[in-house]
Amino acid sequence: MALPRTSATTDAPTDLRALYRIRSDVLAGRSPEQQPRPIVRASWDRSRTLGLTPDGVPPTPPVTPSEVEAERAASALRPMIDQLATLLHSAVDSAGMLLAVTSADARILWRAGPAPMRKYADELGMVPGATWAEGNVGTNGIGTALVEGKPIGIHQAEHFAEGHLPWSCAAAPIRDPLTGEQVGAVDLSYRTATVNPLALPHVVMAAQLAEAQLRQRYHESADRLRTHAAPMLARLGGPAIAVTRDGICAAAVGTDAPSRLTLPSDIKPGVVWLPGIGTVIAEPVPDGWLLRLADDGSEEEPMTVVRLDLTVSPAVVAITGQSGSWSHTLSPRHSEIMLSLALHPKGRSASELADDLFADAARTVTVRAEMSRLRRTLGGVLSAMPYRISEHVRADAALPDDPAQLLPGSSAPLVVRTREELAAAAQDTSSAASAGRHRAY
C-alpha cells in the first residue's frame, strides 16, 4: 500500500540546535533569531495562556484503569484497534515507535510498542488514562493535532514541556464521516534526533483507515435496519421511514425520504416532531427507529410494549409495536440490569445499579459502560438520568415459577434478594392455602 502524501506545512524542521535556540528564546520572552513554525508558536501561546509552565506537572492526572476500560467500551474506535495495530506494526516494532490511540479529548485509551519505548513512556506519564491535551501537557502531536484539526508532527524542542524534549511524535485526528466531528486521534512517538519521515504518512493512513471503517459500520447498520424494517414497512398502510440511530434513512414507503434526518438526542417512542418532516410516530426497532408519518399530528397512546422474559435461559427482551415485533437475547449482565430496571420503573442511578449488580455503589464506570452497550441495541426502549425503561412504553417481566431458576448463574445482590422475596411470597401463599384447608375441615 502506498503511503499518503502529507502537506508540507505539517513537516517539522530538522535543525535540532536551531529548534532549541528558538524554544529557549521564545519561552524566555526574547526575540528569536528565527521564528518557530506558526502552528508551533500558536500552540506555545495557548499553553502559556492556559497557565502551563514548561517544568510544570500536568494538572489532570491519569484516570483509573476501570475508567479507561469504560471509555474504551464506549469508543467508536474500539472495533478497529486491531486493524490499526496491524497496519502500524512495522513502524511500531521495526522503527521502535510507540503507538497511541486516544479519545476526542486526547485521553490515551490504547498504547502499544516495544518494551523499552513503553518504559520510557511510563516514566513520561504517557500511559493509558493520561490526558495528552494541550491544556494538560502543552504542545504535542496528539493535543495539537486535535486543536488544529489536521495531521501534525512535533519534533523534540517544538514541545512545550521540558520532559517531552527527547521525544518526537506525529498524530492525525480521526473524524466521524457522518458528522465530521473528531472521535479520537492516532499517534506515533519516538526518541531519535532526526525526524522519521514515515511517521506522519503512517498516522495519516491509519486515520483514513479508521474513517473508512466508521463509514462501513454506518452502511452495515443501515443494511441491518433495512432487513428488520422491510416486513414492517410492507404491512403499513401509510407512509413511513426506517432510520438508523444516527438518522440515516435506510428505507421508506409512501414518501420521498431525505438521505439523513436530524433526530432529537432524547428521542423516545411516541409522537415526535422532526424538522422538514413534521409529526411522526416513532417506534424503536433494532439499530434504529421506524417513523410513521402522522396524517393529522394528533397524539396517540404509547403503542410499544416491552416484555422481559426471565423464564428462559438466556433471557430475552421482546419489543412489540403497531408495526410488528422483534426480540433480543440478553447477556447475563444485561439480564441483571433489565431485571433491576423492571423492578424499579422510576429508574436507577448509576450508583444504585452498581449496588444492585456488585454491592459496590462506586463501580459506576462499569455500569455506564454496560448501559452504553445495552442502549446501542435497545435504543429508545431505555432512557437515562436516571436509567430506566422509557415511560413511553408499556413494560412487564415474566419470572420463573421456581425462584431458584431466576438467572441461576447470577450472584448479583439484586438477583439474590429477588429470589428470596419470591421464595418468601410463595411460602406465604402456601401457608395461607394450608390454613384455609385446615379451617375448611
C-alpha positions as CSV (number, residue, x, y, z in Angstrom):
1,M,0.0,0.0,0.0
2,A,1.4,3.4,-1.0
3,L,1.8,5.9,1.8
4,P,-0.4,9.0,1.5
5,R,1.2,12.3,0.8
6,T,1.1,14.9,3.5
7,S,1.1,18.7,3.5
8,A,4.5,20.3,3.7
9,T,3.0,22.7,6.4
10,T,2.9,19.8,8.8
11,D,6.6,18.8,8.3
12,A,8.8,19.6,11.3
13,P,12.2,21.2,10.7
14,T,15.3,19.1,11.1
15,D,17.9,21.6,12.5
16,L,17.7,20.5,16.1
17,R,20.2,23.0,17.5
18,A,18.2,25.8,15.9
19,L,15.0,24.4,17.4
20,Y,16.4,24.5,20.9
21,R,17.6,28.1,20.5
22,I,14.2,29.2,19.2
23,R,12.4,27.5,22.0
24,S,14.7,29.0,24.6
25,D,14.3,32.5,23.3
26,V,10.6,32.4,22.8
27,L,9.7,30.9,26.2
28,A,12.1,33.3,27.9
29,G,10.4,36.2,26.2
30,R,13.3,37.1,23.9
31,S,13.1,37.7,20.2
32,P,14.4,34.6,18.4
33,E,16.8,34.7,15.6
34,Q,14.3,32.6,13.6
35,Q,10.6,32.2,14.3
36,P,9.1,28.8,15.1
37,R,6.6,27.3,12.7
38,P,3.3,29.3,13.1
39,I,1.4,26.1,14.2
40,V,4.0,25.6,17.0
41,R,4.1,29.2,18.1
42,A,0.3,29.2,18.3
43,S,0.4,26.1,20.4
44,W,3.1,27.5,22.8
45,D,1.0,30.7,23.2
46,R,-2.1,28.6,24.0
47,S,-0.1,26.5,26.5
48,R,1.0,29.6,28.4
49,T,-2.4,31.2,28.2
50,L,-3.8,28.1,29.9
51,G,-1.4,28.6,32.8
52,L,1.1,25.8,32.0
53,T,4.8,26.2,32.6
54,P,7.5,24.1,30.8
55,D,8.6,22.4,34.0
56,G,5.1,22.0,35.5
57,V,3.1,18.9,36.4
58,P,0.0,18.1,34.3
59,P,-3.0,19.4,36.3
60,T,-5.1,16.4,35.3
61,P,-3.8,13.1,36.5
62,P,-4.5,9.8,34.6
63,V,-7.9,8.2,35.3
64,T,-8.3,4.8,36.8
65,P,-8.0,1.6,34.8
66,S,-11.7,0.9,35.2
67,E,-12.5,4.4,33.8
68,V,-10.1,3.6,30.8
69,E,-11.9,0.4,30.1
70,A,-15.3,2.1,30.3
71,E,-14.1,4.7,27.7
72,R,-12.7,2.0,25.5
73,A,-16.1,0.2,25.6
74,A,-17.9,3.4,24.6
75,S,-15.3,4.5,22.0
76,A,-16.3,4.3,18.3
77,L,-12.7,3.3,17.6
78,R,-12.8,0.1,19.7
79,P,-13.8,-2.3,16.8
80,M,-10.8,-1.2,14.7
81,I,-8.0,-1.1,17.2
82,D,-6.6,-4.5,16.0
83,Q,-6.6,-3.3,12.4
84,L,-4.8,-0.1,13.3
85,A,-2.2,-2.0,15.3
86,T,-1.6,-4.4,12.3
87,L,-1.3,-1.5,9.9
88,L,1.3,0.2,12.0
89,H,3.1,-2.9,13.1
90,S,6.2,-2.3,11.1
91,A,6.5,1.3,12.3
92,V,5.9,0.3,15.9
93,D,8.3,-2.6,16.1
94,S,10.9,-2.2,13.4
95,A,11.3,1.6,13.8
96,G,11.0,1.5,17.6
97,M,7.9,3.7,17.9
98,L,5.1,3.9,20.4
99,L,1.6,3.8,19.1
100,A,-1.2,5.6,21.0
101,V,-4.9,5.9,20.1
102,T,-6.9,8.5,22.0
103,S,-10.4,9.7,22.7
104,A,-11.6,13.0,21.2
105,D,-10.5,14.8,24.3
106,A,-6.9,13.4,23.9
107,R,-7.2,10.7,26.6
108,I,-4.9,7.8,25.8
109,L,-7.1,4.7,25.6
110,W,-4.8,2.2,23.8
111,R,-1.0,2.0,23.7
112,A,1.4,-0.4,22.0
113,G,5.1,-0.6,21.3
114,P,8.4,-2.3,22.2
115,A,9.2,-2.8,25.9
116,P,11.9,-0.1,26.0
117,M,9.6,2.5,24.5
118,R,6.8,1.6,26.9
119,K,9.2,2.0,29.8
120,Y,10.2,5.5,28.6
121,A,6.5,6.3,28.1
122,D,5.7,5.2,31.6
123,E,8.4,7.5,33.0
124,L,7.0,10.3,31.0
125,G,3.4,9.6,32.1
126,M,2.3,8.7,28.6
127,V,0.1,5.9,29.9
128,P,-3.4,4.7,29.2
129,G,-5.7,7.1,31.0
130,A,-3.4,10.1,30.7
131,T,-4.8,13.2,29.1
132,W,-2.5,14.4,26.3
133,A,-4.4,17.6,25.6
134,E,-2.6,20.9,25.1
135,G,-4.3,22.2,28.3
136,N,-2.7,19.4,30.3
137,V,0.8,18.7,28.8
138,G,1.3,21.6,26.4
139,T,2.3,21.3,22.7
140,N,2.4,17.7,21.5
141,G,1.3,15.7,18.4
142,I,-1.9,14.4,19.9
143,G,-3.2,17.5,21.6
144,T,-2.1,20.0,18.9
145,A,-3.5,17.8,16.1
146,L,-6.9,17.7,17.8
147,V,-6.8,21.5,18.3
148,E,-5.8,22.3,14.7
149,G,-8.0,19.5,13.3
150,K,-5.2,18.2,10.9
151,P,-2.2,15.9,11.0
152,I,0.9,17.3,12.5
153,G,4.4,16.3,13.5
154,I,6.2,17.8,16.6
155,H,9.9,17.3,16.8
156,Q,11.8,17.4,20.1
157,A,12.3,21.1,21.0
158,E,9.0,22.0,19.5
159,H,7.3,20.5,22.5
160,F,6.3,22.9,25.3
161,A,7.1,20.7,28.3
162,E,10.7,20.1,29.3
163,G,10.1,16.4,29.9
164,H,8.9,15.9,26.3
165,L,12.1,17.3,24.7
166,P,13.7,13.8,24.0
167,W,10.6,12.8,22.0
168,S,9.2,13.4,18.6
169,C,5.7,12.5,17.5
170,A,3.2,12.6,14.6
171,A,-0.5,12.5,15.1
172,A,-3.6,12.7,13.0
173,P,-7.2,13.3,14.1
174,I,-9.9,10.7,13.3
175,R,-13.3,12.2,12.2
176,D,-16.7,10.7,12.1
177,P,-17.5,10.6,8.4
178,L,-21.2,11.2,9.1
179,T,-21.0,14.2,11.5
180,G,-17.5,15.5,10.8
181,E,-16.8,15.5,14.5
182,Q,-13.4,14.3,15.8
183,V,-13.7,11.0,17.6
184,G,-10.1,10.5,18.5
185,A,-6.5,10.6,17.3
186,V,-3.8,8.2,16.3
187,D,-0.2,8.9,17.3
188,L,3.3,7.6,16.7
189,S,6.0,8.7,19.1
190,Y,9.7,8.0,19.0
191,R,13.1,9.1,20.5
192,T,15.6,10.0,17.8
193,A,17.5,13.2,17.0
194,T,16.1,13.2,13.4
195,V,12.6,13.3,12.1
196,N,11.3,9.9,11.0
197,P,9.9,10.7,7.5
198,L,7.5,7.7,7.7
199,A,5.8,8.7,11.0
200,L,3.4,11.3,9.6
201,P,2.3,9.4,6.5
202,H,1.7,6.4,8.6
203,V,-0.7,8.1,11.0
204,V,-2.5,9.8,8.1
205,M,-3.0,6.4,6.5
206,A,-4.2,5.0,9.9
207,A,-6.7,7.8,10.3
208,Q,-8.0,7.3,6.8
209,L,-8.4,3.6,7.5
210,A,-10.3,4.3,10.8
211,E,-12.6,6.7,9.0
212,A,-13.3,4.2,6.2
213,Q,-14.2,1.6,8.9
214,L,-16.5,4.0,10.6
215,R,-18.2,4.7,7.2
216,Q,-18.5,0.9,6.6
217,R,-20.2,0.5,10.0
218,Y,-22.8,3.1,9.2
219,H,-23.5,1.2,6.0
220,E,-23.8,-2.1,7.8
221,S,-26.1,-0.6,10.4
222,A,-28.4,0.7,7.7
223,D,-28.3,-2.7,6.0
224,R,-29.3,-4.5,9.2
225,L,-32.1,-2.0,9.8
226,R,-33.3,-2.4,6.3
227,T,-33.6,-6.1,6.8
228,H,-35.6,-5.8,10.0
229,A,-37.8,-3.0,8.8
230,A,-38.7,-4.3,5.4
231,P,-41.5,-6.6,6.6
232,M,-42.8,-3.9,8.9
233,L,-42.9,-1.3,6.2
234,A,-44.7,-3.8,3.9
235,R,-47.5,-4.2,6.4
236,L,-48.1,-0.5,6.9
237,G,-50.9,1.3,5.2
238,G,-49.4,4.7,5.3
239,P,-46.1,6.5,4.7
240,A,-43.1,5.6,7.0
241,I,-39.3,5.8,7.1
242,A,-36.8,3.5,8.8
243,V,-33.8,5.4,10.1
244,T,-30.7,4.3,12.0
245,R,-29.9,5.8,15.4
246,D,-27.7,8.2,13.6
247,G,-30.5,9.4,11.4
248,I,-29.5,7.6,8.1
249,C,-32.6,6.8,6.1
250,A,-32.4,3.0,5.4
251,A,-35.8,2.5,3.8
252,A,-39.1,4.3,3.2
253,V,-42.6,3.6,1.9
254,G,-45.2,6.1,0.7
255,T,-42.8,9.1,0.9
256,D,-39.6,10.5,-0.5
257,A,-37.2,10.4,2.4
258,P,-34.0,12.5,2.6
259,S,-30.7,10.7,2.9
260,R,-30.5,11.7,6.6
261,L,-32.7,13.1,9.3
262,T,-31.7,15.0,12.4
263,L,-33.1,13.1,15.3
264,P,-33.5,14.6,18.8
265,S,-30.8,13.4,21.1
266,D,-33.5,12.4,23.6
267,I,-35.9,10.8,21.0
268,K,-38.5,8.5,22.7
269,P,-41.2,6.2,21.4
270,G,-44.4,8.0,20.6
271,V,-45.1,11.4,18.9
272,V,-42.1,13.3,17.7
273,W,-41.8,16.4,15.6
274,L,-38.9,16.4,13.1
275,P,-37.6,19.4,11.1
276,G,-38.6,19.1,7.4
277,I,-40.8,16.0,8.1
278,G,-43.3,17.2,10.7
279,T,-45.1,15.0,13.2
280,V,-44.2,11.3,13.2
281,I,-44.9,8.3,15.4
282,A,-41.6,6.7,16.5
283,E,-41.3,3.0,17.2
284,P,-37.9,1.5,18.3
285,V,-36.5,-1.2,16.1
286,P,-33.1,-2.9,16.1
287,D,-30.4,-0.4,15.1
288,G,-32.8,2.5,14.8
289,W,-36.3,3.8,14.5
290,L,-39.4,3.2,12.4
291,L,-41.1,6.6,11.9
292,R,-44.7,6.6,10.8
293,L,-45.8,9.9,9.3
294,A,-48.9,11.1,11.2
295,D,-51.7,12.5,9.0
296,D,-53.1,15.0,11.5
297,G,-50.4,15.3,14.1
298,S,-52.6,14.0,16.8
299,E,-51.0,12.3,19.7
300,E,-51.5,8.6,20.2
301,E,-51.3,6.4,23.2
302,P,-47.9,4.6,23.6
303,M,-48.1,1.6,21.3
304,T,-44.8,-0.1,22.2
305,V,-44.8,-3.0,24.7
306,V,-41.5,-4.3,26.2
307,R,-41.6,-7.8,27.7
308,L,-38.6,-9.1,29.7
309,D,-38.7,-12.9,29.7
310,L,-36.7,-14.4,32.5
311,T,-38.3,-17.8,32.3
312,V,-35.9,-18.8,29.5
313,S,-32.1,-19.0,29.5
314,P,-30.6,-16.8,28.2
315,A,-33.2,-14.2,29.0
316,V,-34.9,-12.4,26.1
317,V,-36.4,-8.9,25.8
318,A,-39.2,-8.7,23.2
319,I,-40.5,-5.4,21.8
320,T,-43.9,-5.2,20.1
321,G,-45.3,-2.2,18.3
322,Q,-48.1,-1.4,15.9
323,S,-45.8,-2.2,13.0
324,G,-44.5,-5.5,14.3
325,S,-42.3,-7.1,16.9
326,W,-38.6,-8.0,17.4
327,S,-36.6,-9.6,20.2
328,H,-33.0,-9.5,21.6
329,T,-31.2,-12.1,23.6
330,L,-29.6,-10.7,26.6
331,S,-26.1,-11.4,28.1
332,P,-26.1,-12.4,31.8
333,R,-25.0,-8.9,32.9
334,H,-27.6,-7.2,30.7
335,S,-30.3,-9.6,32.1
336,E,-29.4,-8.4,35.6
337,I,-29.7,-4.7,34.5
338,M,-33.0,-5.2,32.8
339,L,-34.4,-7.0,35.9
340,S,-33.3,-4.0,38.0
341,L,-35.0,-1.6,35.7
342,A,-38.2,-3.7,35.5
343,L,-38.4,-3.8,39.3
344,H,-37.7,0.0,39.6
345,P,-39.9,1.7,37.0
346,K,-38.9,5.2,38.3
347,G,-35.3,4.4,37.3
348,R,-31.9,3.7,38.9
349,S,-28.9,5.9,39.1
350,A,-25.5,4.6,38.1
351,S,-24.5,4.1,41.7
352,E,-27.8,2.4,42.6
353,L,-27.3,0.0,39.6
354,A,-23.7,-0.6,40.8
355,D,-25.1,-1.6,44.2
356,D,-27.7,-3.8,42.6
357,L,-25.1,-5.6,40.5
358,F,-21.9,-5.6,42.6
359,A,-22.8,-4.5,46.1
360,D,-20.4,-1.6,45.4
361,A,-22.0,1.8,44.6
362,A,-18.6,3.1,43.5
363,R,-18.5,1.0,40.4
364,T,-20.4,3.5,38.3
365,V,-17.9,3.5,35.4
366,T,-18.5,-0.2,34.8
367,V,-22.3,0.4,34.9
368,R,-22.1,3.2,32.4
369,A,-20.1,1.1,30.0
370,E,-22.6,-1.7,30.2
371,M,-25.5,0.7,29.8
372,S,-23.8,2.2,26.8
373,R,-23.6,-1.3,25.2
374,L,-27.2,-2.1,26.1
375,R,-28.6,1.1,24.8
376,R,-26.9,0.6,21.4
377,T,-29.2,-2.3,20.8
378,L,-32.4,-1.3,22.6
379,G,-32.1,2.4,21.8
380,G,-35.3,4.2,22.5
381,V,-36.6,1.5,24.8
382,L,-34.3,2.8,27.5
383,S,-33.8,6.3,28.9
384,A,-31.1,7.8,31.0
385,M,-30.7,10.2,34.0
386,P,-31.8,8.1,35.7
387,Y,-31.5,4.8,33.8
388,R,-35.0,3.4,33.2
389,I,-37.3,1.7,30.8
390,S,-38.9,4.5,28.9
391,E,-42.1,5.8,30.4
392,H,-43.4,6.0,26.8
393,V,-43.7,2.2,26.5
394,R,-45.5,-0.4,28.5
395,A,-43.3,-2.9,30.2
396,D,-43.7,-6.2,32.1
397,A,-41.5,-9.1,33.2
398,A,-42.1,-12.8,33.2
399,L,-40.4,-14.5,36.1
400,P,-39.9,-18.3,36.6
401,D,-42.2,-20.3,38.9
402,D,-39.2,-21.6,40.8
403,P,-37.3,-18.7,42.3
404,A,-34.0,-20.6,42.1
405,Q,-34.3,-20.5,38.3
406,L,-34.2,-16.7,38.2
407,L,-30.9,-16.1,36.4
408,P,-29.4,-19.2,38.1
409,G,-25.8,-18.3,37.3
410,S,-26.1,-14.8,38.8
411,S,-24.7,-13.8,42.2
412,A,-25.7,-10.1,41.8
413,P,-27.2,-8.8,45.1
414,L,-30.4,-7.7,43.4
415,V,-31.0,-11.2,41.9
416,V,-30.3,-12.9,45.3
417,R,-32.8,-10.5,47.0
418,T,-35.4,-11.1,44.4
419,R,-35.1,-14.9,44.6
420,E,-35.5,-14.6,48.4
421,E,-38.5,-12.3,48.1
422,L,-40.2,-14.7,45.5
423,A,-39.5,-17.7,47.7
424,A,-40.9,-15.9,50.8
425,A,-44.0,-14.8,48.8
426,A,-44.5,-18.4,47.6
427,Q,-44.2,-19.7,51.2
428,D,-46.7,-17.2,52.4
429,T,-49.1,-18.2,49.7
430,S,-48.6,-21.9,50.5
431,S,-49.1,-21.3,54.2
432,A,-52.3,-19.3,53.6
433,A,-53.7,-22.0,51.4
434,S,-52.8,-24.6,54.0
435,A,-54.5,-22.6,56.7
436,G,-57.6,-22.3,54.5
437,R,-57.8,-26.1,54.0
438,H,-57.4,-26.6,57.8
439,R,-60.3,-24.3,58.6
440,A,-62.4,-26.0,55.9
441,Y,-62.2,-29.2,57.8
